[in-house]
Amino acid sequence: MIKVFVMQTCPDCASIKQQAQNDPRFQLIDIGEHARNLKQFLMLRDNNPAFDKVRQRGTIGIPCFVLEDGSITFSQDKAYLSLGDMTHAQESDKAEDGASCSIDGKGC
């Protein structure tokens, strides 16, 4: 199962939440829903090198996909591909890995 860290107010998360909510291969974890969810995400974000570029850009790093092998991606396409699902993966991923929701309020 792939863990997907999202937040209700994140515009980049909306379509992912809609697609993954009824898919048993995904566990949606809304970091704004409960402090334990936020703490789980912050532990991951503060300690995993996959977030180095995210922190440098001042972005939050959601949506974030923790794949079954423990690796992290910020690409929905890569998450689907890790499941061998070619039908949901897009041909190109426009968003740069981790380029989501700016901490400075300038948007996603």
GROMACS elastic network, one bead per residue, 0.5 to 0.9 nm:
[ bonds ]
;  ai    aj funct       b0    kb
    1    24     6  0.75337   500
    1    26     6  0.54575   500
    1    27     6  0.67549   500
    1    66     6  0.88405   500
    1    67     6  0.73145   500
    1    68     6  0.58078   500
    2    25     6  0.61615   500
    2    27     6  0.60692   500
    2    28     6  0.85361   500
    2    65     6  0.65195   500
    2    66     6  0.56545   500
    2    68     6  0.56230   500
    2    70     6  0.89509   500
    2    79     6  0.76084   500
    2    83     6  0.89097   500
    3    25     6  0.87415   500
    3    26     6  0.58602   500
    3    28     6  0.61404   500
    3    29     6  0.69861   500
    3    64     6  0.80316   500
    3    65     6  0.57225   500
    3    66     6  0.50655   500
    3    67     6  0.67809   500
    3    68     6  0.81820   500
    4    16     6  0.87655   500
    4    17     6  0.86593   500
    4    20     6  0.87183   500
    4    26     6  0.67364   500
    4    27     6  0.59380   500
    4    29     6  0.58653   500
    4    30     6  0.82660   500
    4    62     6  0.85799   500
    4    63     6  0.67075   500
    4    64     6  0.55803   500
    4    66     6  0.64332   500
    4    67     6  0.87244   500
    5    13     6  0.87151   500
    5    27     6  0.85114   500
    5    28     6  0.62288   500
    5    30     6  0.59185   500
    5    31     6  0.65747   500
    5    37     6  0.84846   500
    5    41     6  0.71025   500
    5    61     6  0.89038   500
    5    62     6  0.62604   500
    5    63     6  0.55599   500
    5    64     6  0.50578   500
    5    65     6  0.65218   500
    5    66     6  0.82024   500
    6     9     6  0.88360   500
    6    10     6  0.73173   500
    6    12     6  0.86767   500
    6    13     6  0.56671   500
    6    14     6  0.84511   500
    6    16     6  0.84586   500
    6    17     6  0.75747   500
    6    28     6  0.69814   500
    6    29     6  0.60518   500
    6    31     6  0.61734   500
    6    32     6  0.82046   500
    6    62     6  0.57176   500
    6    63     6  0.50056   500
    6    64     6  0.69512   500
    7    10     6  0.53917   500
    7    11     6  0.86506   500
    7    13     6  0.65587   500
    7    14     6  0.84069   500
    7    29     6  0.79718   500
    7    31     6  0.55281   500
    7    32     6  0.56472   500
    7    33     6  0.78185   500
    7    62     6  0.75898   500
    7    63     6  0.78252   500
    8    11     6  0.79578   500
    8    13     6  0.72133   500
    8    14     6  0.71872   500
    8    17     6  0.87056   500
    8    30     6  0.68015   500
    8    31     6  0.84081   500
    8    32     6  0.70337   500
    8    33     6  0.82379   500
    9    12     6  0.89353   500
    9    13     6  0.80368   500
    9    14     6  0.82119   500
    9    32     6  0.84705   500
   10    13     6  0.53513   500
   10    14     6  0.68275   500
   10    62     6  0.79394   500
   10    63     6  0.83411   500
   10   100     6  0.84890   500
   10   101     6  0.67688   500
   10   107     6  0.89493   500
   10   108     6  0.79170   500
   11    14     6  0.54720   500
   11    15     6  0.80886   500
   11   101     6  0.81412   500
   11   107     6  0.87998   500
   11   108     6  0.74116   500
   12    15     6  0.70042   500
   12    16     6  0.76126   500
   12    62     6  0.77427   500
   12    63     6  0.68796   500
   12   100     6  0.68873   500
   12   101     6  0.76173   500
   12   108     6  0.70597   500
   13    16     6  0.52576   500
   13    17     6  0.59935   500
   13    18     6  0.86037   500
   13    62     6  0.72159   500
   13    63     6  0.56510   500
   14    17     6  0.52494   500
   14    18     6  0.62795   500
   14    19     6  0.88033   500
   15    18     6  0.50310   500
   15    19     6  0.62146   500
   15    20     6  0.85555   500
   16    19     6  0.51923   500
   16    20     6  0.59537   500
   16    21     6  0.81970   500
   16    63     6  0.79857   500
   16    76     6  0.74694   500
   17    20     6  0.52686   500
   17    21     6  0.55850   500
   17    28     6  0.71802   500
   18    21     6  0.56770   500
   18    22     6  0.81123   500
   19    22     6  0.72311   500
   19    23     6  0.74032   500
   20    23     6  0.50060   500
   20    24     6  0.79113   500
   20    25     6  0.80007   500
   20    26     6  0.60059   500
   20    27     6  0.79119   500
   20    28     6  0.73851   500
   21    24     6  0.80032   500
   21    26     6  0.74904   500
   21    27     6  0.79150   500
   21    28     6  0.69202   500
   22    25     6  0.88577   500
   22    26     6  0.83220   500
   23    26     6  0.58773   500
   23    27     6  0.83931   500
   24    27     6  0.72720   500
   25    83     6  0.84009   500
   29    32     6  0.88525   500
   29    33     6  0.82289   500
   29    37     6  0.65134   500
   29    38     6  0.88919   500
   29    41     6  0.88833   500
   30    33     6  0.54052   500
   30    34     6  0.76140   500
   30    37     6  0.66244   500
   30    38     6  0.78831   500
   31    34     6  0.64397   500
   31    35     6  0.73284   500
   31    36     6  0.80602   500
   31    39     6  0.80750   500
   31    40     6  0.83365   500
   31    41     6  0.69802   500
   32    35     6  0.73091   500
   32    37     6  0.73806   500
   32    38     6  0.65780   500
   33    36     6  0.87454   500
   33    37     6  0.71187   500
   33    38     6  0.80923   500
   34    37     6  0.54127   500
   34    38     6  0.66451   500
   34    39     6  0.88215   500
   35    38     6  0.50650   500
   35    39     6  0.60491   500
   35    40     6  0.85512   500
   36    40     6  0.60953   500
   36    41     6  0.86242   500
   37    40     6  0.51171   500
   37    41     6  0.62785   500
   37    42     6  0.86332   500
   38    41     6  0.51142   500
   38    42     6  0.60516   500
   38    43     6  0.85838   500
   39    42     6  0.50564   500
   39    43     6  0.61113   500
   39    44     6  0.86045   500
   40    43     6  0.53342   500
   40    44     6  0.64724   500
   40    45     6  0.87574   500
   41    44     6  0.51307   500
   41    45     6  0.60329   500
   41    46     6  0.84751   500
   42    46     6  0.57352   500
   42    47     6  0.82726   500
   43    46     6  0.53417   500
   43    47     6  0.61220   500
   43    48     6  0.83039   500
   44    47     6  0.54544   500
   44    48     6  0.57196   500
   44    51     6  0.85384   500
   45    48     6  0.57545   500
   45    49     6  0.81811   500
   45    50     6  0.80596   500
   45    51     6  0.58357   500
   45    52     6  0.86136   500
   45    54     6  0.88917   500
   45    55     6  0.85152   500
   45    60     6  0.85854   500
   45    61     6  0.78141   500
   46    49     6  0.83780   500
   46    51     6  0.76126   500
   46    52     6  0.88830   500
   46    55     6  0.88273   500
   47    50     6  0.88694   500
   47    51     6  0.81754   500
   48    51     6  0.59726   500
   48    52     6  0.76626   500
   48    72     6  0.87334   500
   49    52     6  0.52107   500
   49    53     6  0.84390   500
   50    53     6  0.73944   500
   50    54     6  0.80227   500
   50    71     6  0.84403   500
   50    72     6  0.65091   500
   50    73     6  0.77208   500
   50    98     6  0.87125   500
   51    55     6  0.61276   500
   51    56     6  0.85731   500
   51    60     6  0.89563   500
   51    61     6  0.70556   500
   51    72     6  0.87944   500
   51    98     6  0.73590   500
   52    55     6  0.53673   500
   52    56     6  0.62812   500
   52    57     6  0.88021   500
   53    57     6  0.61800   500
   53    58     6  0.85718   500
   53    59     6  0.87604   500
   53    97     6  0.86373   500
   53    98     6  0.73424   500
   53    99     6  0.87242   500
   54    57     6  0.53162   500
   54    58     6  0.62528   500
   54    59     6  0.53620   500
   54    60     6  0.66385   500
   54    61     6  0.58216   500
   54    97     6  0.82505   500
   54    98     6  0.54186   500
   54    99     6  0.67355   500
   54   100     6  0.82203   500
   55    58     6  0.50017   500
   55    59     6  0.61047   500
   55    60     6  0.72745   500
   55    61     6  0.80490   500
   56    59     6  0.77958   500
   57    60     6  0.89124   500
   57    99     6  0.79151   500
   57   102     6  0.80262   500
   58   101     6  0.87946   500
   58   102     6  0.60357   500
   58   103     6  0.57282   500
   58   104     6  0.72458   500
   59    62     6  0.83945   500
   59    98     6  0.74314   500
   59    99     6  0.65060   500
   59   100     6  0.58655   500
   59   101     6  0.55113   500
   59   103     6  0.53208   500
   59   104     6  0.80394   500
   59   108     6  0.81170   500
   60    63     6  0.87093   500
   60    98     6  0.77988   500
   60    99     6  0.81846   500
   60   100     6  0.62915   500
   60   101     6  0.57173   500
   60   102     6  0.62226   500
   60   103     6  0.62455   500
   61    64     6  0.61743   500
   61    74     6  0.72463   500
   61    97     6  0.84706   500
   61    99     6  0.67067   500
   61   100     6  0.55098   500
   61   101     6  0.71179   500
   61   102     6  0.87195   500
   62    65     6  0.83813   500
   62    74     6  0.70806   500
   62    98     6  0.69020   500
   62    99     6  0.82178   500
   62   100     6  0.56987   500
   62   101     6  0.69978   500
   63    73     6  0.89463   500
   63    74     6  0.61133   500
   63    75     6  0.80788   500
   63    76     6  0.83994   500
   63    98     6  0.78444   500
   63   100     6  0.70738   500
   63   101     6  0.89121   500
   64    72     6  0.70848   500
   64    73     6  0.62172   500
   64    75     6  0.76707   500
   64    76     6  0.85789   500
   64    98     6  0.76610   500
   65    71     6  0.83195   500
   65    72     6  0.56778   500
   65    73     6  0.52863   500
   65    74     6  0.58762   500
   65    75     6  0.73883   500
   65    76     6  0.74740   500
   65    78     6  0.89053   500
   65    79     6  0.66022   500
   66    69     6  0.80361   500
   66    70     6  0.58345   500
   66    71     6  0.58305   500
   66    73     6  0.66831   500
   66    74     6  0.87645   500
   66    79     6  0.82640   500
   67    70     6  0.52485   500
   67    71     6  0.53828   500
   67    72     6  0.60637   500
   67    73     6  0.75520   500
   67    79     6  0.66617   500
   67    82     6  0.73101   500
   67    83     6  0.88129   500
   68    71     6  0.73858   500
   68    82     6  0.82242   500
   68    83     6  0.86868   500
   69    72     6  0.88683   500
   72    79     6  0.89258   500
   73    76     6  0.78807   500
   73    78     6  0.69150   500
   73    79     6  0.70775   500
   73    97     6  0.69371   500
   73    98     6  0.78194   500
   74    77     6  0.89444   500
   74    78     6  0.80348   500
   74    79     6  0.82968   500
   74    95     6  0.86374   500
   74    96     6  0.80553   500
   74    98     6  0.51961   500
   74    99     6  0.80876   500
   74   100     6  0.85652   500
   75    78     6  0.52722   500
   75    79     6  0.64254   500
   75    80     6  0.88756   500
   75    93     6  0.71621   500
   75    95     6  0.75591   500
   75    96     6  0.79854   500
   75    97     6  0.61668   500
   75    98     6  0.79812   500
   76    79     6  0.50313   500
   76    80     6  0.63377   500
   76    81     6  0.85797   500
   76    88     6  0.88904   500
   76    89     6  0.74107   500
   76    90     6  0.87573   500
   76    93     6  0.82577   500
   77    80     6  0.52234   500
   77    81     6  0.60816   500
   77    82     6  0.85801   500
   77    86     6  0.86896   500
   77    88     6  0.72455   500
   77    90     6  0.60103   500
   77    91     6  0.83689   500
   77    92     6  0.81992   500
   77    93     6  0.68638   500
   78    82     6  0.60345   500
   78    83     6  0.87368   500
   78    89     6  0.73440   500
   78    93     6  0.89000   500
   79    82     6  0.51811   500
   79    83     6  0.67859   500
   79    85     6  0.87963   500
   79    89     6  0.83237   500
   80    83     6  0.52270   500
   80    84     6  0.65393   500
   80    85     6  0.52096   500
   80    86     6  0.70366   500
   80    87     6  0.85050   500
   80    88     6  0.64147   500
   80    89     6  0.58237   500
   81    85     6  0.52562   500
   81    86     6  0.60712   500
   81    88     6  0.82690   500
   81    89     6  0.64135   500
   82    85     6  0.74017   500
   83    86     6  0.85940   500
   85    88     6  0.61596   500
   85    89     6  0.68257   500
   86    89     6  0.52422   500
   86    90     6  0.80713   500
   87    90     6  0.78834   500
   89    92     6  0.84220   500
   89    93     6  0.88787   500
   90    93     6  0.67122   500
   93    96     6  0.75344   500
   95    98     6  0.79472   500
   95    99     6  0.64943   500
   95   100     6  0.81842   500
   96    99     6  0.54165   500
   96   100     6  0.85150   500
   97   100     6  0.82184   500
   98   101     6  0.88977   500
   99   102     6  0.80415   500
   99   108     6  0.71719   500
  100   107     6  0.81509   500
  101   104     6  0.87839   500
  101   105     6  0.78202   500
  101   106     6  0.79714   500
  101   107     6  0.54849   500
  102   105     6  0.56558   500
  102   106     6  0.58617   500
  102   107     6  0.54220   500
  102   108     6  0.55781   500
  103   106     6  0.75820   500
  103   107     6  0.81210   500
  104   107     6  0.79580   500
  105   108     6  0.84450   500
